[in-house]
């Protein structure tokens, strides 16, 4: 019989968690592939187990299609994570899902470089490419 993990159930609702919306604006150069890089050097969230803060640099790279990300709303979206208990892997994948839904870019890459915790530094990458 498998022992129940003390982490089990902590992230059950993370995909449905209500966060501020990411607004967009119309891309005036949709015929061209160009890359946009957004860097968030002071990202914070909470460890879902201990409630202690986790710190990271979040790197976003995308090729816009018809829409571009509006930066003020993106900042408010990112700040909302400060009070959320979330695993590093889920942070990166949730950001990818939310940007994909808001802007539908041609290419989207998210990298989260999380500070050392318990002697381990974690980097998580996720990618989406429109087919």
N, C-alpha and C positions, 0 to 999 in steps of 0.2 A: 504494500500500500504506500502510495506517494505521500510524503509529508507536505502539509500546506505551507507555502512560503509566506513569510511575514510581509512580503510585498504584494501578494495576491489581492487583486481588487482595488489597489490604490490608483490605478489608471483606467478603470472601467469606463469612465465617462469623458475621457480626455478628447475624443474625436468630436463630441457633441458640445463641448464647453463653449459658452458664449463669450466671444472676444469682440473688441471694437472692429468695425469694418475697415477694410483697406480700400480707399477710394482710388479712382483712376482718372486719367484724362486722355483725350484722343491723340494718338500718335500721328504726326503730320508727315512722317517718312516711313510708312508701312511697307513700301516697296524695297527697302534696304535692310539688310541685316547689320545691326550695330549692337554692341554690348553696353549694358548699364551695370555698374558695380555699386552696391550699397554695403557699407561697412558699419557695424554696430559694435564699437569697442568696449562698451560698458553694459552689456546685456546682463540682466539678473533674473533669476527665478528661484524657486525654493526646492530643496530636496523633499520629495514626497514622503520619505520615511522619517527624517529628523526635523524638518521644518527650517533647517539652516539654509542660508543663502548660497546659491551657486552662481559663479561669475563666468562669463564667456565672451568671446568675440564671435559675432555672427557675420558671415560673409554671404552676400546675395549677388549672384551674377545672372542676368537674364537678357534675352534678345526679345524686344517687344514685337508684338504683332500689331493689333489695332489699338491697343491701350498701353499706357505707361502708368507706373505706380506714383501716386501723389504722396510726397514725402511727409507732410505733417500727419496725415492719417496713419501712415506706416509707423511713425514715431509713437503715436498714441497706442497703436496695436502692440508694438514691441514693449512699451512701458507696462502694459496690462499683465505681462508675465511675471512682474515683480512679486505678485502675491499668489502665484500659482505653484503648487507642488507638482512637478513634472520631471520625468526622466529625460536625460540628455537626448536620447534617441527620439523621444516623442517630440521634443522641442523642434528639432530640425525637420522632422516629417510633417508636423502640424503647420509650421511656417510655409513649407513647400506647398502643402494642400491649399492653404488660405490664399497665397499669392496666385497660384494656378487658377483658383476659382475666381478671383477678383480680376486678373489681368489677362489670363489665357495667353501667356507668352509662347514664343516658338521654342525657346530653350530656357530652362530654369535650373540653377544649381544653388544649393544651400550648403554651407559648411559651418558647423559650430565647433569652435575650439574652446573647450571648457577648462578652467583652471584646475590645478591639482586638487584632488580630494582623496584623502586616505592614501596618499602616495602614488596615485594614478592620475595621469592626465588623459582626458578623453577628447577625441576628435570624431565628429560624425558628419558624413556627407550624404546628401540625397540629391537626386537629379530627375528632371522630367524633360522630355523632348516631344514636341507636338508632331504627330505623324500625318 
